[in-house]
């Protein structure tokens, strides 16, 4: 079972924008595409670790501000090819909150 963490109010993320958040030690870039999709990826370019949240978002592709590397915010992968990539996090919206899946929920000790 995935463990989701509250990130920000959904209303704080305007269409076409990005926002950097730190959740349980994970630096995450949140994106709201012009069509209203909400996505989360690791907030560092694999090239020289610039924050992707400061990049230019066009459609579902963010372009790093330093050297122009591009990554699809839906998958964390480049639009062409498979490498280099960053971690993509699952996202869901509940009661105006953006929730980000950070990994498996801790085991409750059940059998």
PAVEXKOL-270990 format. One line per field, with one value per residue (C-alpha): residue number from 0; y, x, z. Coordinates in pm, 1 decimal, padded with zeros to 6 digits. Each point is the difference from the previous one (the first is absolute). Layout:
kolvex	c(NUM,...)
py	c(Y,...)
px	c(X,...)
pz	c(Z,...)
//
This chain:
kolvex	c(0,1,2,3,4,5,6,7,8,9,10,11,12,13,14,15,16,17,18,19,20,21,22,23,24,25,26,27,28,29,30,31,32,33,34,35,36,37,38,39,40,41,42,43,44,45,46,47,48,49,50,51,52,53,54,55,56,57,58,59,60,61,62,63,64,65,66,67,68,69,70,71,72,73,74,75,76,77,78,79,80,81,82,83,84,85,86,87,88,89,90,91,92,93,94,95,96,97,98,99,100,101,102,103,104,105,106,107,108,109,110)
py	c(00000.0,00339.6,00263.5,00343.2,00325.3,00338.8,00242.4,00320.8,00118.7,-00076.2,00360.1,00119.2,-00162.6,00198.7,-00152.2,00019.2,00039.4,-00189.1,-00003.2,-00152.0,-00186.0,-00213.5,-00302.3,-00233.2,00098.8,-00041.0,00310.4,-00009.6,00221.3,00027.5,00099.8,00099.0,-00020.0,00240.0,-00273.1,-00041.0,-00314.7,-00011.4,-00181.2,-00042.5,-00083.7,00018.4,00366.0,-00029.1,-00023.6,-00311.9,00208.9,00252.5,-00025.1,00332.2,00020.0,-00112.1,00201.0,00308.7,-00129.4,00091.3,-00215.4,-00051.4,-00245.8,-00292.2,00064.8,00201.4,00147.1,00053.5,00364.8,-00071.6,-00204.5,-00074.6,-00368.4,-00105.1,-00244.8,-00104.8,00088.5,-00298.4,-00258.9,00168.6,-00118.2,00203.0,00044.0,-00202.7,-00291.3,-00164.0,00162.5,00208.0,00013.7,00109.9,-00160.1,00063.2,-00011.8,-00097.8,00288.8,00023.1,00288.2,-00027.2,00278.5,00271.8,-00158.1,-00127.6,-00330.1,-00153.6,-00372.0,-00041.0,-00376.9,-00293.1,00061.6,-00130.5,-00354.3,00009.1,-00331.7,-00195.2,-00346.6)
px	c(00000.0,00135.6,00059.4,-00126.1,00111.5,-00173.7,00205.6,-00197.9,-00352.5,-00097.9,-00114.7,00359.2,00123.4,-00121.5,-00021.6,00337.3,00192.9,00246.3,00076.2,00281.6,-00090.9,00199.9,-00192.9,00162.6,00342.5,-00097.5,00046.4,-00301.7,-00102.7,-00378.1,-00139.7,-00349.1,-00024.3,-00213.7,-00263.8,-00022.3,00209.9,00203.6,00334.8,00297.7,00361.8,00331.9,00105.4,00347.5,00118.1,00212.1,00259.4,00124.1,-00271.9,-00174.3,-00352.9,-00248.8,-00269.5,00180.0,-00009.5,-00234.1,-00313.4,-00141.8,-00286.3,00122.8,00372.1,00219.6,00321.9,00284.1,00098.8,00375.8,00068.7,-00339.3,-00033.4,-00364.8,-00204.6,-00363.6,-00163.3,-00236.8,00279.6,00326.1,00150.2,00125.1,-00252.3,00235.7,00202.8,00005.7,00293.0,00070.2,-00310.6,-00121.7,-00244.0,-00366.6,-00237.6,-00367.8,-00236.8,-00359.9,-00227.7,-00224.3,-00206.2,00209.6,00329.8,00271.8,00120.4,00330.4,00077.2,00341.7,00016.1,-00153.3,-00192.5,00173.8,-00104.2,-00274.0,00119.1,-00300.9,00019.6)
pz	c(00000.0,-00102.6,00270.7,-00106.9,00163.4,-00017.2,-00206.7,-00066.0,-00056.2,-00356.6,-00042.4,00070.3,-00322.5,-00301.4,-00349.9,-00175.8,00324.6,00217.3,00370.2,00205.2,00318.4,00240.9,00127.8,00251.9,-00133.1,-00367.8,-00216.4,-00230.4,-00292.2,-00036.7,-00337.3,-00113.3,-00378.2,-00199.9,-00041.3,00380.2,00047.8,00320.8,00007.5,00231.8,-00081.5,00178.1,00009.4,-00147.3,-00355.7,-00053.7,-00184.9,00256.7,00264.8,-00067.4,00143.9,-00263.3,00179.1,-00137.5,-00357.1,-00283.4,-00028.4,-00349.9,-00016.4,00209.4,-00056.3,00234.6,-00136.5,00246.1,00031.1,00000.1,-00311.4,-00151.5,00084.3,-00039.0,00206.1,-00017.4,00332.9,-00032.7,-00007.1,00102.7,-00330.1,-00295.4,-00284.8,-00221.9,00134.2,00340.4,00176.8,00200.3,00210.7,00342.8,00240.0,-00071.8,00296.1,-00009.7,00069.8,00101.7,00096.7,00305.3,00154.1,-00171.4,00113.0,-00232.2,00145.4,-00110.2,00027.1,00157.9,00016.8,00176.3,00317.1,00311.0,00086.8,00260.4,00135.4,-00124.6,-00149.2)
//
